[in-house]
Amino acid sequence: MRTDPCSEPHTAEHPPLPALSQQDIARLADTFKLLGDPSRLRILLQCLTQPAAVNDIAEALQLSQSLVSHHLRLLKAARLVIGERSARHIYYRVADNHVSHVLRDMAIHLTEEPVQD
């Protein structure tokens, strides 16, 4: 019998959820809306394993550089990616482990066998 994950004890790996204000919930919803666009999600996944420049992302995903730049601006404003300058290029990577875990956990969730109730 499976237990309810919301009722499991809190650990360092699974700390309690912080109290969220209405503004926090709206920002969270906006973040998930950003992730709802397949191109933005593909860009995030491309930046998950190693930092990548706009032209490399555009080439790998067969998108225009201007479209990738536009999406990266939105993702950066939402604190989902960060850019680090190296010479003439800016290399983008997933902002932190929280974002990385969300992406990885959801990918694993979608590809595992469904649990029968």
For each residue, the residues with C-beta under 8 A, 3 or more apart:
1:
2: 115
3: 7 8
4: 7 8
5: 8
6:
7: 3 4
8: 3 4 5 14
9:
10: 14 15 16
11: 14 15
12: 15
13:
14: 8 10 11
15: 10 11 12
16: 10
17: 20
18:
19:
20: 17 24 25 28
21: 24 25
22: 25 26
23: 26 27
24: 20 21 27 28
25: 20 21 22 28 29
26: 22 23 29 30
27: 23 24 30 31
28: 20 24 25 31 32
29: 25 26 32 33
30: 26 27 33 34 78
31: 27 28 34 35 78 80
32: 28 29 35 36
33: 29 30 36
34: 30 31 37 40 74 75 78 80
35: 31 32 40 41 44 80
36: 32 33 41
37: 34 40 41 71
38: 41 42
39: 42 43 61 63 67 71
40: 34 35 37 43 44 71 74 75
41: 35 36 37 38 44 45
42: 38 39 45 46 61
43: 39 40 46 47 57 61 68 71 72 75 81
44: 35 40 41 47 48 75 80 81 94 99 103
45: 41 42 48 103 107
46: 42 43 52 57 60 61
47: 43 44 50 51 52 57 81 92 93 94
48: 44 45 94 100 103 104
49:
50: 47 93
51: 47 84 91 92 93
52: 46 47 56 57 60 91 92 93
53: 56 57 89 90 91 92
54: 57 58 65 68 69 72 89 90 92
55: 58 59 65
56: 52 53 59 60
57: 43 46 47 52 53 54 60 61 63 68 72 92
58: 54 55 61 62 63 64 65 67 68
59: 55 56 62
60: 46 52 56 57
61: 39 42 43 46 57 58 68
62: 58 59
63: 39 57 58 67 68
64: 58 67 68
65: 54 55 58 68 69
66: 69 70
67: 39 58 63 64 70 71
68: 43 54 57 58 61 63 64 65 71 72
69: 54 65 66 72 73
70: 66 67 73 74
71: 37 39 40 43 67 68 74 75
72: 43 54 57 68 69 75 76 81 83 92
73: 69 70 76 77
74: 34 40 70 71 77 78
75: 34 40 43 44 71 72 78 80 81 92
76: 72 73 79 80 81 82 83 92
77: 73 74
78: 30 31 34 74 75
79: 76 82 95
80: 31 34 35 44 75 76 94 95 99
81: 43 44 47 72 75 76 92 93 94 95
82: 76 79 92 93 95
83: 72 76 90 91 92
84: 51 90 91 92 93
85: 89 90 91
86: 89 90 91
87:
88:
89: 53 54 85 86
90: 53 54 83 84 85 86
91: 51 52 53 83 84 85 86
92: 47 51 52 53 54 57 72 75 76 81 82 83 84
93: 47 50 51 52 81 82 84
94: 44 47 48 80 81 99 100 103
95: 79 80 81 82 98 99
96: 99 100
97: 100 101
98: 95 101 102
99: 44 80 94 95 96 102 103
100: 48 94 96 97 103 104
101: 97 98 104 105
102: 98 99 105 106
103: 44 45 48 94 99 100 106 107
104: 48 100 101 107 108
105: 101 102 108 109
106: 102 103 109 110
107: 45 103 104 110 111
108: 104 105 111 112
109: 105 106 112
110: 106 107
111: 107 108
112: 108 109
113:
114:
115: 2
116:
117:
